[in-house]
């Protein structure tokens, strides 16, 4: 049975690999000059579209920090002559899915529709973006849901640690403007939503990725139709690059939770930086490789200090980090925290092994096809490539870039890049006695 499962898995990976290798990305232009990256795929009668706008939380006024999240939550609650219930029923009856989400940088819209209902999906998507209703009952339902979600999150050590880390990293930057109380949500009104929609959901910041069972000319016509009623130019706030603190620190937050969370951050690199791939490999070995990573092996498996431990790279438009977390309890949390720093020190001084580099290369090459296994995943990938300002042939050259990495270069980069003394570490939750603060730490 195990052998049969392995054969099936190998066949699936091979099929996905062939699909990835055959990915033909078309750079389409509409009559009005808009761009869409598109992969034509008639293997399944489905069409997927992913678009985003420069309408993240950093574009909201300081006293309206919840504006982008509120807009994302309410946009699917009715549009045009369709109230929330009718809008949802129309989507369900046709097998269409439309979702909206937000990040500090952007507002994302994703649609997936059967080919035969593709035009219906486009009509509903256009209606949602150009004629949202924001009915009083829907507004109140979304408001209450957001408040409840916030109040529930605030009760967790993870939220407390995340908020403290955000303030340590982005004290005077728009990324640090987060929802801190229900009052931030209550500050939003319907007028704010309409104004923010007109201000930031505009075609000059729009990025589109699409994939599916449709001809290129039909896709460009669809994009033109969806966007022709949107503002051509948005009114955006300038967001500067966030500078990582010069000195590391440790903050301890004693909160009434039975368990503790450790969050840490180290300077990172934007994805287009020449050394970004080296950093990804190193952080994967450190904390991204499931039970085979250093953090899981040392902190959980060998020492038994935590339930979970890991890290990875994080890149926003104006900030790049290496971020990680550990979940522990009062008796072991500080020992786990010290071990994190010692592992980063080891990564800097000793680097990784050839075996670890080879395993990470294999993972990077093998994981890509699985990330392109559906039309929605492909559309999302095309969208992300543009957000990250990648060239259109990036996927074609990715494997060669991975194989070109040498152990000598990766470890030389680790030695020059990592600095354990610049780490920002936050401990929140139930805690034992505080350790003696080290030089440069704040507890």
N, C-alpha and C positions, 0 to 999 in steps of 0.2 A: 504493500500500500504506500509506504514512504517513497519507494522508487517511482511508482506511478505518479504520485503528487509532484515529484521533482521533474519528471518528464513533462507533465502538463504545464508546470511553471516555466520550464525552459522554452516550450513552444509559445506560450503567451508572451514571454519577454522577446523572443525572436520576432513574433508578429508585430509587436509594438515597435521594436527596433527598426524593422523594415519601414513602418509607417513614418517614424521619426526621420529616417534617412531620406524619405521621399517627400518630406515637407517642402512644398513649393510656396513660398510667401510672396504674394503679389502686393505691390505698393500702388494702391488705387487712388485716383484723384476724382473728386466730384466737379461738377461744372463751376461751383463757386470757389473751388480751390482747397476744399477740405481733404484730409488724408485718412485713409483706412488701410491697415495691413490685414490681408485676407488670405485664407487658405481654402480653396475650393475642394469639397469632399462630398462625393455622391454615394459613399458606401452606406450611409444611414440617412434616412429622410428627416433630418433635423438641421436647424439653423441656430447658431449662437452668436450673440453680439455682446461685447463688453465695452463700455465707454466710461470716461471719467472727466471731471471738470476741476478746475482750481477753486474748489469750494469747500476746503477742509476747515477745521476749527481755527487754524491760524488766520483765516480771513474774517473771523467774527470779531466784533468789538469786544473790548475787555470785559464789559459788563453783560455780555451775551455769549459766554463761552460755550453754552450748550446748543447754540443755533444750528450748527452743521449736523450734529447728531439728531436733533429734533426734526430737521428737514428730511433726513434720511429715513426716519421712522414713520413720517406721516405722508410721504409722497405716494405711497401705494394705497392710501386710505381714500380712494375716490378721486375722480377727475371728470371734467366736462359735465355731462348730464348723468353720470354714473356715480351713485353714492358708494360708500366703502363696501357694503354688502354686494351690490350689483357688480362692482368692479372685480371683486374677488371671485364671484361666481362666473363671470365671463372668462377670467383666466383659467379657472378650474375646468370649466366645460370644454375648453379648447386644448387643454393640456399644456398651457403656456405658463412659464414661470418668469416673474420679474422681481428682482431684489435690488435694494438700495442700501449702501453702507457708506461710512465716512471714516477718514483718518485725519490726522493733523494737517495733511497736505491736500487731500483730494476727496471729492464725492464720487462714488462708484455706482454705476448702474449696469446690471447684467440681465440679459433676456435670453431665454431658450424656448424655442417653439417648434412643433412639428412642421415640416415643409408645407403641408396643406393649409396650415393656419398661420403661416409666416406673416402675411399681410395684416391679419387681425392683431397679431402681436405688435407689429409696427404702429398700428393705429392707437393701441392702448398705451404704448410707450410714448408716442408723441403727445397724446392727450395728457399723460401724467406730467410731462416736463413743461408743457405750455399752458395747461388749464387745470392745475390742481385745485381741489375744492377747499381743503382745510376747514371742513364743517365743524361746528362747535362740539358735537358729540365725539367726533373722531379726534379733535384737538385735545379734549379732556381725557379721552381714553389713552392717547399716547403720552400725555403729560403724567398721568398717574402711573402708567407702566414704567416710564423713565425714572420717576421718583422712587418707586418700589425697587427697581433694579439697583439704583444707586444706594438706597438704604441697606439693601441686602449685601451689596459688595462692601460697603463701609464696615460691616461687621466681621470681615475676614482680615487676617494678618497680611494676606497678599495685597489687598487694596492699600492698607496703611504703609506697607513697604514700598509699593509702587509710587504712591504719592510723595513719600519722602525722597525717593530716588529722583523723581521728576523735579522736585524743588532743588535738590543738590546739583543737578545737571543743568537745569534751565530756569534758574531763579529769575533772571531778567530777560528771558526769551519767550516768544509766543508759544513754544512747545510746553512751557511750564504753566500755561493758562488752562487749567483743567477744572472740571466741576468739583467743587469742594463742599457744597451743601445743596439741599433742595431748593433754596432760594435762587440758585443759578439757573435751575430749570424753570421755576415759576416766573423768572424775569422775561421769558420768551412770550411774545404774543403773535397773533396771526399777521399783523402788519410787518413784524420783523421777518417772518418767513417769506412773504411775498417780496420784500425788499432784497433779502439775501439771495433769493432765487434769481431775480433780475440782475443783481449786481455781479454774481459769480458764475452762474450756470450759462456760460457764453461760449460761442464756437471757437474763439481765439485761443482758448486753453483746452479744448476738447481733444482727447486721445481715444482712438477706436481700434479694437481688434475684433475680427469676425472669422467664423469658420462654418462651413456647412454646405448643404445641398441647394445651392443657388448660384446663378451665373454672376460673374463679376459686374456686368452692366446693371443687373438687377440690384446688386448690393449697393453700388454707388448711387443709384436712383433712390433706394431706400434711405440711405444716409442723408441725401439732399432733402428728401421729404420730411424726415424727422426734425432736421435742424433749421429749416428755412424760417421758422417762426421764433427761433431763439435769438437773443442779442448777439450781434457780431463781435462786439468787444466788451469785455468785462472791466470792472473797476476794482482792481486788486490792491491789497495792502502789501507793501514791501516786507519780505521776510529775509533777514540776514542769516548767514551761516552761524550756527551755534558753536561756540568755542568750549572745548572740554576743560574743566578746571585744571589748573597747573599742579595742584597738590591733592593727593588722595586723602580720604577720610573714612571713618567708620561711625555710623550713627546707630544707636540702639533705642528702639521704641518698645517699652513694656506695655503690652495690651492684654486684655483679659481673654485670651484665646488659649485653648489647650495645647496648641502646636505653634511652631515658629516657622518663619520664612526668612531666608537670606536672599537678597537680591544684590548683584554686583554689576558694575559697569567699568569698562576699560576703553580708551580711545579706539576707534575703528577706522575703516576706510570706505569711501563711497565705492559702489560696485564697478564704476568705470576706471578706478585707479589701477595702474599697471600691476600693483602687488595684491589686489583684492582677492585673486584666486589663491595665492599663497596663504593669505590670512584665513580664508574659508577652510582650507585643508587643515591648518593648525587648530582652529577652533573646533573642527569636526572631531579631531583626535582628542582634544581636551575635554569636550563635553557634548558633542553632537551625535556620537555614534552609538546611541542606545547603551546596552549593557557592556559594550566593548570600549567605551570611552574611558579616559583616565578618571574622570570625576565619578562615574558610576562604579567603576572597579574599586577605586580607593575609598571613596566616601561611603558608599552603600555596601558593596559586596565584601570587602576586606575589613573595614572598620565598623560597619553597622551603625553609622552616625546619622543616616538620613533615609527617608522613604524614597526620595527622588532627587536627582541632581543632573544638571545639564547646562549648556551654554550654546551660543551661536552668534552670528553676525547680524546686525540690524542697521539698515540704512534708510533714513528719511531723506527728503529733498535737501535739507539743510543741516543734517547731523548724521554721523556714522559712529556706531558703537559695537563693542563686543559685550553682550549681555548674558547673564546667567542667573540661575536660581537653585536653591537647595531647600527642601522641606524637612524639618527635623523637629526635635522637642527640646524642652528646657535643659535637659541634662547634657545634651550633645551638640546643641546649636553652635556654641562658640568653638568647640573643637572642629566642627565641620567647616566653620568659617576660616579658621586658621589653615586647614588643609587645602582649601581653595587657593589661598594665596601661595602656599608652598608648591602647588601644582603649576601655577602660572610661573613661578620662579624656576621650576624645573624645565618648563617649556622654553623659557628664555635661555637658560644656561646649557641645557643638554639637547634640546630639540627633540625630534621624533625619529623613529627608526625607519629603515627602508621598507620593512614589512608593513608598518602603519601607513606610510606614504602610498605603497602599492594598493593596499586595501581601500584607502580613501579614493584613489583614482578609479578603482573598479566600481565603487559606490556611485561616484559622480557620473560615470558613463552609463551605468545600469539604471540609474534613477530617472534620467531624462525621458526615455521612452514611456515610462509609466506616468510621467507628468503630462504626457500628450495623448492620453488614451481616450479622450472624448472631445467632441466639438467644443464644449464649454471650456475644457482645460486648455485646448489649443488657442481659442479666442482670448482667454485670460493670459496665456503666455505671450501672445502677440502684443497685447495691451501692455504688459509689464516690460517687455523689451523696449517699447517706446517711452514709457515712463522713466526707465533707467537710462534712456538715451543711448541704447545699443545700436550698432549698425544692423541692417536688415539681414546680413549674412552671418550674424553672430553664431547662430546654432550650427551652421555648416563648419565653422572653424573651432568650435568649442572643444571637440575631442582632441584636436591637434594641440591646443593650448594646454589641456590637461596633461597630455603625454609629455609635453615639453618641460614640465616641472621636474627639477632634479632635487635630490635630497640636500645637496650642498647649498643650493640657492634658497630652498625653503627654510633650512635651519639658520642660515646666515640672516635671513629676514627676521626670523623669530628672535634672534639675539639682539638685533638692532631696534626692533619695534616694541617688544613687550617691556613694560615697566610696572612691576607689582606695586610700587610705591605711589602710582597714580590711580589705583583702583578706588572707586567709590563703592562702599559696602553698607548695606542697610539690613539691620536685623529687627524683625517685628514679631511680636507674639509673646507667649509664655517663655520666661527666661530664668536661667539659674544666675548665680553670682557673676557680675560683670568681670571680665578679665582686666588686668592692668593695662590702661591705654598705652599704645606704642607711640613713639615720636611721630608727630604729624597727624595723629588720629584725634577725632573728636567724638566722645561718647556721651 
